[in-house]
Amino acid sequence: MIIFAGKRNAMKSRMISAYLQKKHKSKFGRIMVITGARQTGKTTLVEQVFPDHQYLSIEDPTMRENLKSLTASYWKQKYPKAILDEIQKEPQLIESIKSVYDQWTGPAYVLLGSSQLLLMEKVRESLAGRCLIAELFPLTLPELRTNSWDEEAEPSAFVKLLQGKYLELEPSFQLQKEYSSKMIAYEHYLRYGGYPSVSDTELSEEEVFDWLNGYVQTYLERDIRDLSNFRDLDPFIKLQRYIAQNTGETINASSIAKQFGISVKTVFRYLRYLDISYQTLTLSSWTNNLNKRLVKNSKIHFLDHGILQAVLKRRGGLNGHEFESAIISEMYKQTKNNQLQCSFYFLKTHDGREVDLLLEFPDYYYAFEIKLADKVTRTDARHLFGLEALLDKPVKKSFILSNDPSTKQFEENITAIHAAMFLG
């Protein structure tokens, strides 16, 4: 059985909910577009946040046909506040919502979609300047620790750092009063990922992996077929598996194209599909310093380790690259949930120096090394020493994130900390 804090089917708190409530009341929030991977909890979220909105499923063909025939005045009268789920199934309805928005100030709508490409193309065409766009990701570690919708998810030390708040770090993670709850959520996340459905306390491991396998099959049959009229899914499935096997590594599109007998253009198209359907996160190599010989290939991370295991049809522990992907994905989700504006890069030079993650802000960077290790030494910090010589702005702080419970200081600006203590 899964060992996980909380009650069966307890709804996890979502950190983005307060932001959505606040913005929906603003001048440009009357139309809110929420995208995200299938099964991240978009419908559950908006029904909780907007209980006065009527829910309309555009996936229902009968409902879809009926709604298409409605005039703007009828929308205002019958559906002045509504949630339209899977709106990309009928983009014509976006024009109806636009017409209502332009004629009256009262009506308010929330549009949901799991296909970012199809939805966002129509949004850019019709709703530019009229809507607020938000993304919903699988559960983060602070959210996994909650046991009900009403329980506030405490921001992690990582988020507090990026918000400019002072951090007082215990000398050992094991001394922190939240150690137990953070470790339970962390171990669950590294084994099963962050999708809400697999956070159920009473699912067996077999049931969890059945759900994950079903998710991957549904993704291929619905999301990918929505994105492109594939005659043959086999090349895409092979590339998906290849990326899962090589998560956290730099990707050479020419090499992949030769291996699978497809064009480089097709490789890039497939990689784009994985990104826009929220399955992967592509990090560009940092290249601002033209005087240094830097590797320019992108690095791709699977966004959820549970889905990665389902793609590879295996279960068990993580290797170093998979751990790196899990940690970087968690950091990415937390920055998005908290509307923190920063850019994600990795850095690699031709002489072998590599930094797993650079977070760029207007005037400085944060740098991170990620190690699947139970004990960290000064040697693990070697790529962080003198890093500013490669960069165009100062490094505000550097961190090594690992499974070492001891908090260690390597020079004034480099701290080693347990990943769960920092992100949980």
C-alpha positions as CSV (number, residue, x, y, z in Angstrom):
1,M,0.0,0.0,0.0
2,I,1.1,3.6,-0.5
3,I,2.2,5.1,2.7
4,F,1.1,8.7,2.5
5,A,-0.2,11.3,5.0
6,G,-3.9,12.3,4.8
7,K,-7.3,10.9,4.4
8,R,-8.6,8.9,1.4
9,N,-9.5,11.1,-1.5
10,A,-8.8,14.2,0.6
11,M,-8.6,17.1,-1.9
12,K,-5.2,18.7,-1.9
13,S,-4.8,22.5,-1.5
14,R,-3.7,24.3,-4.7
15,M,-1.4,27.3,-4.2
16,I,-2.6,29.0,-7.4
17,S,-6.2,29.2,-6.2
18,A,-5.8,32.5,-4.3
19,Y,-4.2,34.1,-7.4
20,L,-7.0,32.9,-9.6
21,Q,-9.7,34.3,-7.2
22,K,-7.9,37.7,-7.1
23,K,-7.3,38.0,-10.8
24,H,-10.8,36.9,-11.8
25,K,-12.1,40.0,-10.0
26,S,-9.8,42.4,-11.9
27,K,-10.6,44.2,-15.1
28,F,-8.7,41.8,-17.3
29,G,-9.6,38.7,-15.4
30,R,-13.3,38.4,-16.4
31,I,-12.1,35.8,-19.0
32,M,-9.6,33.4,-17.6
33,V,-7.9,30.7,-19.6
34,I,-6.5,27.8,-17.7
35,T,-4.4,25.2,-19.5
36,G,-2.4,22.2,-18.2
37,A,-1.9,18.5,-18.8
38,R,-4.9,16.2,-18.7
39,Q,-5.8,15.1,-15.1
40,T,-3.9,17.9,-13.3
41,G,-7.2,18.8,-11.6
42,K,-8.3,21.9,-13.6
43,T,-12.0,21.1,-13.3
44,T,-11.8,20.4,-9.6
45,L,-9.8,23.5,-9.0
46,V,-12.2,25.9,-10.8
47,E,-15.3,24.4,-9.3
48,Q,-13.9,25.1,-5.9
49,V,-12.6,28.5,-6.7
50,F,-15.7,29.7,-8.7
51,P,-18.7,27.9,-7.1
52,D,-21.1,30.5,-8.6
53,H,-20.1,29.6,-12.2
54,Q,-22.1,27.0,-14.1
55,Y,-20.0,24.1,-15.4
56,L,-20.4,23.3,-19.2
57,S,-18.5,20.4,-20.7
58,I,-17.7,21.1,-24.3
59,E,-16.6,17.4,-24.7
60,D,-20.2,16.5,-24.7
61,P,-21.2,16.6,-28.4
62,T,-24.9,17.4,-27.6
63,M,-23.9,20.3,-25.3
64,R,-21.4,21.5,-27.8
65,E,-24.0,21.7,-30.6
66,N,-26.5,23.5,-28.4
67,L,-24.0,26.1,-27.2
68,K,-22.8,26.9,-30.7
69,S,-26.3,28.1,-31.6
70,L,-26.6,30.6,-28.7
71,T,-26.5,34.4,-29.4
72,A,-24.4,36.7,-27.2
73,S,-27.5,38.1,-25.5
74,Y,-28.6,34.5,-24.6
75,W,-25.2,33.8,-23.2
76,K,-25.5,36.9,-21.0
77,Q,-29.0,35.9,-19.9
78,K,-28.6,32.1,-19.3
79,Y,-24.8,31.7,-18.7
80,P,-23.5,35.0,-17.2
81,K,-20.9,33.1,-15.3
82,A,-19.7,29.8,-16.6
83,I,-16.8,27.3,-16.8
84,L,-16.3,25.9,-20.3
85,D,-14.2,22.7,-20.1
86,E,-12.2,21.4,-23.1
87,I,-12.9,24.6,-25.0
88,Q,-10.4,23.7,-27.7
89,K,-13.0,21.1,-28.9
90,E,-15.1,23.9,-30.2
91,P,-13.0,27.1,-30.8
92,Q,-16.1,28.8,-32.3
93,L,-17.4,29.3,-28.7
94,I,-14.4,31.5,-28.0
95,E,-15.9,34.0,-30.5
96,S,-19.2,33.9,-28.5
97,I,-17.4,34.6,-25.3
98,K,-15.5,37.4,-26.9
99,S,-18.8,39.0,-28.1
100,V,-20.3,38.8,-24.6
101,Y,-17.2,40.4,-23.1
102,D,-17.2,43.2,-25.6
103,Q,-20.9,44.1,-25.0
104,W,-21.3,43.8,-21.3
105,T,-19.2,44.3,-18.2
106,G,-20.9,41.8,-15.9
107,P,-20.4,38.3,-17.4
108,A,-17.3,36.3,-16.4
109,Y,-16.0,33.0,-17.9
110,V,-13.3,30.4,-17.2
111,L,-12.1,28.5,-20.2
112,L,-10.3,25.2,-19.6
113,G,-8.2,23.2,-22.1
114,S,-5.6,20.4,-22.0
115,S,-4.3,21.1,-25.5
116,Q,-2.2,24.2,-25.2
117,L,-1.5,24.5,-28.9
118,L,-5.0,24.4,-30.2
119,L,-6.4,26.5,-27.4
120,M,-3.7,29.2,-27.4
121,E,-3.8,29.7,-31.1
122,K,-7.5,30.6,-30.9
123,V,-6.9,32.7,-27.7
124,R,-4.3,34.8,-29.5
125,E,-6.6,35.3,-32.4
126,S,-9.7,36.3,-30.5
127,L,-9.0,37.1,-26.9
128,A,-5.8,39.1,-27.1
129,G,-5.9,41.8,-24.4
130,R,-9.2,40.4,-23.0
131,C,-8.1,37.5,-20.9
132,L,-5.7,36.2,-18.2
133,I,-3.9,33.0,-18.9
134,A,-2.8,30.6,-16.2
135,E,-1.3,27.1,-16.2
136,L,-2.0,24.2,-13.8
137,F,0.7,21.6,-13.2
138,P,0.7,18.4,-11.2
139,L,0.9,18.7,-7.4
140,T,4.0,20.3,-5.9
141,L,5.6,19.0,-2.6
142,P,4.0,21.7,-0.4
143,E,0.6,20.8,-2.0
144,L,1.2,17.1,-1.5
145,R,1.7,17.7,2.2
146,T,-1.8,19.2,2.6
147,N,-4.9,17.1,3.6
148,S,-7.8,19.3,2.5
149,W,-8.7,22.1,0.2
150,D,-8.9,24.6,3.1
151,E,-5.5,23.8,4.4
152,E,-3.0,26.4,3.3
153,A,0.1,25.0,1.4
154,E,3.1,26.6,3.0
155,P,5.6,28.1,0.5
156,S,8.9,26.2,0.3
157,A,12.2,27.6,1.3
158,F,13.0,27.8,-2.4
159,V,10.0,30.1,-3.1
160,K,10.7,32.2,-0.1
161,L,14.3,32.7,-1.3
162,L,13.1,33.8,-4.7
163,Q,10.6,36.2,-3.1
164,G,13.6,37.8,-1.2
165,K,12.7,36.5,2.2
166,Y,15.3,35.7,4.8
167,L,16.1,32.0,5.2
168,E,17.2,30.5,8.5
169,L,18.4,27.0,7.7
170,E,18.8,24.3,10.4
171,P,22.1,22.5,10.5
172,S,20.3,19.2,9.8
173,F,17.1,18.5,8.0
174,Q,16.3,15.9,10.6
175,L,16.1,18.7,13.2
176,Q,13.3,20.5,11.3
177,K,9.8,19.9,12.9
178,E,8.3,19.3,9.4
179,Y,10.9,16.6,8.6
180,S,8.5,13.7,8.7
181,S,5.7,15.2,6.6
182,K,8.2,16.6,4.1
183,M,9.9,13.2,3.7
184,I,6.6,11.4,3.2
185,A,5.6,13.8,0.5
186,Y,9.1,13.7,-1.1
187,E,9.3,9.9,-1.2
188,H,5.9,9.7,-2.7
189,Y,6.8,12.3,-5.3
190,L,10.0,10.6,-6.3
191,R,8.2,7.2,-6.6
192,Y,4.9,8.1,-8.1
193,G,5.0,11.7,-9.3
194,G,2.6,14.5,-8.6
195,Y,-0.7,13.8,-10.4
196,P,-3.6,14.3,-8.0
197,S,-5.2,10.9,-8.8
198,V,-2.1,9.0,-7.5
199,S,-2.1,10.9,-4.2
200,D,-5.0,8.8,-3.0
201,T,-4.0,7.2,0.4
202,E,-5.5,3.8,-0.2
203,L,-4.4,2.9,-3.7
204,S,-2.2,-0.1,-4.0
205,E,1.1,0.3,-6.0
206,E,-0.5,-1.8,-8.7
207,E,-3.5,0.5,-8.9
208,V,-1.2,3.6,-9.1
209,F,0.8,2.1,-12.0
210,D,-2.4,1.0,-13.7
211,W,-3.6,4.6,-13.6
212,L,-0.2,5.9,-14.9
213,N,-0.2,3.5,-17.7
214,G,-3.7,4.4,-18.6
215,Y,-2.8,8.1,-18.6
216,V,0.0,7.5,-21.1
217,Q,-2.3,5.6,-23.4
218,T,-5.0,8.3,-23.2
219,Y,-2.4,11.0,-23.9
220,L,-1.3,9.2,-27.1
221,E,-4.8,8.5,-28.2
222,R,-6.4,11.9,-27.5
223,D,-3.9,14.7,-26.9
224,I,-1.4,13.8,-29.5
225,R,-4.1,13.0,-32.1
226,D,-5.6,16.4,-31.3
227,L,-2.3,18.1,-32.1
228,S,-1.7,16.3,-35.4
229,N,-3.4,13.9,-37.8
230,F,-0.8,11.2,-37.4
231,R,-1.3,8.3,-39.8
232,D,1.2,6.4,-37.7
233,L,1.9,7.1,-34.0
234,D,4.8,4.7,-33.9
235,P,7.6,7.2,-34.6
236,F,6.3,9.6,-32.0
237,I,6.0,6.7,-29.4
238,K,9.6,5.7,-30.1
239,L,10.8,9.3,-29.6
240,Q,8.7,9.7,-26.4
241,R,10.4,6.6,-25.0
242,Y,13.8,7.8,-26.1
243,I,13.3,11.1,-24.3
244,A,12.1,9.3,-21.2
245,Q,15.3,7.1,-21.3
246,N,17.5,10.2,-21.8
247,T,15.7,12.7,-19.5
248,G,18.1,15.2,-18.0
249,E,20.6,14.9,-20.9
250,T,21.4,17.1,-23.8
251,I,19.5,16.2,-27.0
252,N,21.0,16.1,-30.5
253,A,18.2,16.3,-33.0
254,S,20.3,15.2,-36.0
255,S,21.4,12.1,-34.2
256,I,17.8,11.3,-33.2
257,A,16.6,11.8,-36.8
258,K,19.1,9.3,-38.1
259,Q,18.3,6.8,-35.4
260,F,14.6,6.8,-36.1
261,G,14.6,7.4,-39.8
262,I,12.7,10.7,-39.7
263,S,13.7,14.3,-40.6
264,V,15.3,16.8,-38.2
265,K,12.2,19.0,-38.7
266,T,9.9,16.1,-37.6
267,V,12.1,15.6,-34.5
268,F,11.7,19.2,-33.5
269,R,8.0,19.0,-34.2
270,Y,7.6,16.0,-31.9
271,L,9.7,17.6,-29.2
272,R,7.5,20.7,-29.4
273,Y,4.4,18.5,-29.0
274,L,5.9,17.0,-25.8
275,D,6.5,20.5,-24.4
276,I,3.2,22.1,-25.3
277,S,1.3,19.1,-23.9
278,Y,3.1,19.5,-20.6
279,Q,5.0,16.2,-20.7
280,T,8.5,17.7,-20.9
281,L,10.4,20.8,-20.0
282,T,13.1,22.0,-22.4
283,L,16.0,24.0,-21.0
284,S,18.1,26.0,-23.4
285,S,21.8,26.2,-22.8
286,W,23.0,29.6,-21.4
287,T,25.0,31.2,-24.2
288,N,25.2,35.0,-23.4
289,N,29.0,34.9,-23.1
290,L,30.3,34.8,-26.7
291,N,33.9,34.6,-25.6
292,K,33.4,31.2,-24.0
293,R,33.0,27.9,-25.8
294,L,29.6,26.7,-24.6
295,V,27.5,23.7,-25.5
296,K,24.4,24.9,-27.2
297,N,22.2,21.8,-27.5
298,S,19.0,21.8,-25.3
299,K,18.4,19.6,-22.3
300,I,15.0,18.0,-21.9
301,H,13.4,16.9,-18.6
302,F,10.4,14.8,-18.2
303,L,8.0,16.8,-16.0
304,D,6.6,13.9,-14.0
305,H,8.6,10.8,-12.8
306,G,5.4,8.7,-12.5
307,I,4.6,9.3,-16.2
308,L,8.2,8.7,-17.1
309,Q,8.1,5.2,-15.5
310,A,4.8,4.4,-17.3
311,V,6.4,5.4,-20.6
312,L,9.3,3.1,-19.9
313,K,7.0,0.4,-18.5
314,R,9.1,0.0,-15.3
315,R,8.9,1.0,-11.7
316,G,11.5,1.5,-9.0
317,G,14.3,3.9,-8.1
318,L,15.8,6.9,-9.9
319,N,19.1,7.3,-11.6
320,G,21.0,10.5,-11.4
321,H,19.5,12.1,-14.5
322,E,16.0,11.1,-13.5
323,F,16.6,12.7,-10.0
324,E,17.8,15.9,-11.7
325,S,14.6,16.0,-13.8
326,A,12.4,15.4,-10.8
327,I,14.0,18.2,-8.8
328,I,14.2,20.7,-11.7
329,S,10.5,20.0,-12.6
330,E,9.5,20.6,-9.0
331,M,11.3,24.0,-9.0
332,Y,9.7,24.9,-12.4
333,K,6.2,24.1,-11.1
334,Q,6.7,26.1,-7.9
335,T,7.9,29.2,-9.8
336,K,4.9,29.0,-12.1
337,N,2.5,28.4,-9.2
338,N,3.8,31.5,-7.4
339,Q,4.0,33.7,-10.6
340,L,7.8,34.2,-10.2
341,Q,9.2,35.6,-13.3
342,C,12.6,34.0,-14.1
343,S,14.2,32.1,-16.9
344,F,15.5,28.5,-16.6
345,Y,18.8,27.5,-18.2
346,F,21.6,25.0,-17.8
347,L,25.2,25.7,-18.5
348,K,27.8,23.4,-20.1
349,T,31.2,24.2,-21.5
350,H,33.3,22.1,-24.0
351,D,35.9,21.6,-21.3
352,G,33.4,19.7,-19.1
353,R,32.2,22.3,-16.7
354,E,28.4,22.0,-16.1
355,V,25.8,23.6,-13.9
356,D,22.5,21.8,-13.8
357,L,20.3,24.9,-13.4
358,L,20.7,28.6,-13.7
359,L,17.7,30.8,-12.8
360,E,18.0,34.2,-14.4
361,F,16.5,37.4,-12.9
362,P,17.1,40.9,-14.4
363,D,20.1,41.6,-12.2
364,Y,21.5,38.3,-11.0
365,Y,21.4,34.5,-11.1
366,Y,20.8,31.6,-8.8
367,A,22.8,28.5,-9.6
368,F,22.0,24.9,-8.6
369,E,23.8,21.6,-8.7
370,I,21.6,18.5,-8.2
371,K,23.2,15.3,-6.8
372,L,21.6,11.9,-6.2
373,A,23.8,11.4,-3.1
374,D,23.4,10.7,0.6
375,K,26.5,12.7,1.4
376,V,27.8,15.8,-0.3
377,T,31.4,17.0,-0.1
378,R,33.3,20.1,-1.3
379,T,34.1,18.3,-4.5
380,D,30.4,18.3,-5.5
381,A,30.6,22.1,-5.5
382,R,33.5,22.4,-7.9
383,H,31.5,23.7,-10.9
384,L,30.0,26.4,-8.7
385,F,33.3,27.9,-7.7
386,G,34.2,31.0,-9.7
387,L,31.1,30.7,-11.8
388,E,30.7,34.4,-12.2
389,A,33.7,34.5,-14.6
390,L,31.5,32.8,-17.2
391,L,28.4,34.9,-16.6
392,D,27.3,38.4,-17.4
393,K,25.7,39.1,-14.0
394,P,26.5,38.2,-10.4
395,V,25.4,34.9,-8.8
396,K,23.3,35.9,-5.8
397,K,23.5,32.4,-4.3
398,S,24.4,28.8,-5.3
399,F,23.0,25.6,-3.9
400,I,23.7,21.9,-4.1
401,L,20.5,19.9,-3.7
402,S,20.8,16.3,-2.6
403,N,19.7,13.6,-0.2
404,D,22.3,14.6,2.4
405,P,20.4,15.7,5.6
406,S,23.3,17.9,6.7
407,T,23.3,21.6,5.7
408,K,26.8,22.6,4.7
409,Q,28.4,25.8,3.6
410,F,31.1,25.8,0.9
411,E,32.4,29.3,0.9
412,E,30.1,32.1,1.8
413,N,27.8,31.9,-1.3
414,I,27.5,28.1,-1.8
415,T,25.1,26.0,0.4
416,A,24.4,22.3,0.3
417,I,20.9,21.4,1.5
418,H,18.6,18.4,1.4
419,A,16.2,18.7,-1.6
420,A,13.1,18.0,0.5
421,M,14.1,20.6,3.1
422,F,14.5,23.2,0.4
423,L,11.5,22.3,-1.8
424,G,9.0,20.7,0.6
